[in-house]
Structures are given as structure tokens and as C-alpha cells.
Amino acid sequence: MKRGEANGFNVYTSVLPVKRQESKVYDRIWVDMDNPEAPWPFGADPNWKHAAWPKPTTLVKTSDTAIVEEFRWQAIWRLKNELPEVDARDLMKRLAALAGADASVHDPRRVLRVPGILNAKRGQMARLIDTSTETVSIEAFDLPRESEVEKLLNAPINNPKHVLGEWLQGTEEGDRSRKAYVAARFLKSCQVDWADAAAILKLGAVRSTPPLEDNEVQHALDSAYHRQG
């Protein structure tokens, strides 16, 4: 690390142990804040307009500014309940979006700065502010959430050009399979995952006349999601 620092390289470490990365089950989440003027989310900052976040298990100051009490930071929380990788990454993206933090820091291969190491870009030391054995629950963040599924379901369904709207209104016999497939392709283009797309298609399926069978919904999904391009 000293050699890398001497040559002007930043030195980092991964937050998540390699065995955890391999298991794809996370026991912690983290946020990297590069905006020193951003509202402080851990306490009573009048500029923070959301519920206060729980105290981090580890908090690192990565650099100061000329103004006292303004600095860049990294926070790590140990979780009371482990999360599958996809859920943990989703949570970190939501945290970053809410705070205006680095939205790319949700991959364990995207690592954080080692406390006690000089920031080669700014010439300031990363310092450990606080560390504890505390764990937090996801509910403690009290995050607002509107999933892509909810956004799509709330889309106007009275527009005949809206393929998802057409499907959710229900479809007459003779055109159900085609519309199911077109709706599935639309959902894939919106990067809705397979399970959520299945839930949406099934909602339209039960409104169809007669209702579309589950195996036909499955076929529409498989055809749409496994098609290249």
C-alpha cells in the first residue's frame, strides 16, 4: 500500500469479503458520498428532507474541504438480516439516489478507500470517524420506494397505443397470446425483471375473456425474455 501511495495511486479495499462475494449473500451495504455539501443523512440536518438514516457501523471521512464540517464520506452498515445480492444492490442504488451519492458503488468489486491512506487526487487522508459492532435492519432506513412495476402499473391505460395499457384492460379471445407477448417485450425493454413481468402479465391474463392460462403466460414471457435483441 505504501508503495502504491508513494507512486500516486489511490489504495482501496473491498467492503465485502471474498467469500461473501462468492456466496452472493450480503451481510452489509455501503454508500460513497463525494459531495461535501450534501445534506447529512444521519442526524437533524434541516437540508435532509427524508427520515434520518441509522448510524453506520463504520463511517470514514475521505477528505475535508476548506469549510469546517464539510467532507466526503463513506458509510458501511452491517445488516441484522442477510440479503441476496440483487436485493442488496437495489438497496444501495436507492440509498445513493436518495442522498445524491455515487450510484455506481453497489458492486463489491467497486471498492472503498482504506482509512489511513492518502487520497492521491486530493492529497488528504482518509480517516476512520466511527466504528462499532452495531447492526441495522433495512426497515430502519424508512426508504420510500416506487418500483418499476408500480410505475408501469400506474401508467395510463386508456391510451390505445400503450401496449401495456391494452394488456391490463383485458383482451378478447383471439388476440390474447399476441398481446401477452407484445406486453412482455415491452416490459423487457423497460428492464423489468422476469418475476415482476410475470406478475404484471398475470394481472392482464385474469382480466382477459376468457382468462389466459398460466402456461400461455409463461410461453409469452419465455419467448420475449429469451429472444435476442
C-alpha positions in Angstrom: 0.0 0.0 0.0 2.8 2.4 0.9 4.5 1.8 -2.5 1.3 2.4 -4.3 0.7 5.6 -2.4 4.2 6.8 -3.0 3.6 6.4 -6.7 0.5 8.5 -6.6 -2.1 5.7 -6.7 -5.2 5.6 -4.6 -5.4 2.5 -2.4 -8.7 0.8 -1.8 -10.2 -2.3 -0.3 -13.4 -4.3 -0.9 -16.1 -3.8 1.7 -17.4 -7.3 1.2 -15.2 -10.3 2.0 -14.4 -12.5 -1.0 -16.3 -15.5 0.4 -19.4 -13.2 0.8 -19.0 -12.1 -2.8 -18.8 -15.7 -4.0 -21.9 -16.7 -2.0 -23.9 -13.7 -3.4 -25.4 -13.1 0.0 -24.6 -9.8 1.6 -24.3 -9.1 5.3 -23.6 -5.4 4.8 -24.3 -2.4 2.5 -22.4 0.8 1.8 -22.6 4.3 0.4 -19.9 6.6 -1.1 -20.6 10.3 -0.8 -18.4 12.6 -2.9 -20.4 15.8 -2.5 -19.2 17.6 0.7 -22.1 20.0 0.5 -24.7 17.2 0.5 -27.2 17.1 3.5 -26.1 15.0 6.4 -28.4 12.0 6.5 -27.6 10.6 9.9 -29.0 13.4 12.1 -31.0 16.5 12.3 -29.8 18.4 9.2 -32.5 20.8 8.1 -31.5 20.2 4.4 -32.1 16.5 4.7 -35.8 16.1 3.7 -36.1 12.4 4.5 -36.2 10.2 7.6 -32.8 10.1 9.2 -30.7 7.0 8.3 -29.5 4.7 11.1 -26.0 5.3 12.5 -23.4 3.5 10.3 -21.5 0.6 11.7 -18.4 2.2 10.1 -18.0 5.8 8.9 -14.9 7.0 7.1 -14.0 10.6 6.2 -12.3 10.5 2.8 -11.4 14.2 2.6 -12.1 17.6 4.1 -13.0 20.9 2.4 -11.9 24.3 3.4 -15.1 24.8 5.3 -15.3 23.1 8.7 -17.7 20.2 9.0 -17.9 19.6 5.3 -16.3 16.5 4.0 -16.7 13.5 1.7 -17.5 10.2 3.4 -18.1 6.5 3.1 -20.6 4.7 5.3 -21.0 0.9 5.9 -23.8 -0.8 7.7 -23.7 -4.4 9.0 -27.2 -5.9 8.5 -29.2 -7.8 11.0 -30.6 -10.0 8.2 -28.6 -11.0 5.2 -29.8 -10.0 1.7 -29.4 -11.7 -1.7 -27.0 -9.9 -3.9 -29.7 -8.4 -6.2 -31.7 -7.0 -3.2 -28.6 -5.6 -1.6 -27.5 -3.8 -4.8 -31.0 -2.5 -5.3 -31.0 -1.1 -1.8 -27.6 0.6 -2.3 -28.8 2.2 -5.6 -31.8 3.6 -3.8 -29.7 4.9 -0.9 -27.3 6.6 -3.4 -30.2 8.1 -5.4 -31.9 9.5 -2.3 -28.7 11.1 -1.0 -27.1 12.1 -4.3 -24.2 9.8 -3.6 -22.2 7.7 -6.1 -24.8 5.5 -7.8 -22.1 3.2 -9.2 -21.0 2.0 -5.8 -23.1 -1.2 -5.4 -20.7 -3.7 -6.7 -18.2 -5.3 -4.3 -15.6 -5.1 -7.0 -16.1 -1.3 -6.8 -14.2 -0.8 -3.6 -13.9 1.9 -1.0 -10.9 3.8 0.3 -8.7 2.4 3.1 -8.6 4.6 6.2 -5.1 6.0 6.8 -4.4 6.2 3.1 -3.7 9.4 1.3 -6.2 10.4 -1.4 -4.0 10.8 -4.4 -6.4 13.1 -6.2 -6.9 15.4 -3.3 -3.8 15.0 -1.1 -5.9 14.3 2.0 -6.0 11.4 4.4 -9.0 9.0 4.7 -9.8 8.8 8.4 -11.9 6.4 10.4 -14.5 8.5 12.2 -16.5 5.8 13.9 -16.8 2.1 14.0 -18.9 -0.2 16.2 -20.5 -3.7 16.3 -24.0 -2.3 15.8 -26.2 -3.9 13.1 -29.2 -2.3 11.4 -32.4 -3.5 9.9 -33.5 -2.5 6.4 -36.7 -1.0 7.9 -34.6 1.5 9.9 -33.9 3.4 6.7 -37.6 4.1 6.1 -36.9 4.5 2.4 -39.7 5.5 0.0 -40.0 3.1 -2.9 -41.7 3.0 -6.1 -40.6 0.1 -8.2 -40.6 0.0 -11.9 -43.5 -2.4 -11.7 -45.6 0.2 -9.8 -44.6 2.9 -12.2 -45.8 0.8 -15.1 -49.0 -0.3 -13.4 -49.8 3.4 -12.7 -49.3 4.3 -16.4 -52.5 5.5 -18.1 -54.3 2.5 -19.6 -56.7 4.5 -21.7 -54.2 5.1 -24.5 -54.7 2.6 -27.2 -51.1 2.9 -28.3 -49.8 1.9 -24.9 -49.2 -1.8 -25.2 -49.1 -2.4 -21.5 -52.3 -0.4 -21.0 -54.1 -2.5 -23.6 -53.0 -5.7 -21.9 -54.0 -4.6 -18.4 -57.5 -3.7 -19.6 -58.1 -7.3 -20.6 -58.1 -8.8 -24.1 -60.7 -10.7 -26.1 -60.2 -14.3 -27.3 -58.2 -14.5 -30.5 -55.7 -11.8 -29.6 -54.6 -12.7 -26.1 -51.4 -14.6 -26.9 -50.1 -11.9 -29.2 -50.8 -9.1 -26.8 -49.3 -11.0 -23.9 -46.1 -11.4 -26.0 -46.0 -7.7 -27.0 -46.6 -6.6 -23.4 -43.8 -9.0 -22.3 -41.4 -7.5 -24.9 -42.3 -4.0 -23.7 -41.6 -5.0 -20.1 -38.3 -6.4 -21.1 -37.4 -3.2 -22.9 -38.1 -1.4 -19.6 -35.6 -3.7 -17.9 -38.3 -5.2 -15.6 -37.1 -8.5 -14.3 -38.8 -11.7 -15.2 -40.6 -12.3 -11.9 -42.1 -8.8 -11.9 -43.1 -9.1 -15.6 -44.8 -12.4 -14.8 -46.9 -10.7 -12.1 -47.9 -8.0 -14.5 -48.8 -10.3 -17.3 -50.9 -12.5 -15.0 -52.9 -9.4 -13.9 -53.8 -8.8 -17.6 -54.4 -12.6 -18.1 -57.1 -12.9 -15.5 -58.9 -9.8 -17.0 -58.9 -11.4 -20.4 -62.0 -13.1 -21.9 -61.7 -15.9 -21.2 -58.7 -15.7 -18.8 -55.4 -16.7 -20.4 -53.9 -19.9 -19.0 -50.8 -19.7 -16.9 -48.8 -21.9 -19.3 -49.6 -19.5 -22.1 -48.5 -16.5 -20.0 -45.3 -18.5 -19.3 -44.8 -19.1 -23.0 -45.2 -15.4 -23.8 -42.6 -14.5 -21.2 -40.1 -17.1 -22.2 -40.4 -16.1 -25.9 -40.0 -12.4 -25.1 -37.3 -12.6 -22.5 -35.2 -15.2 -24.2 -35.3 -13.6 -27.6 -32.1 -11.8 -28.5 -32.3 -8.0 -29.2 
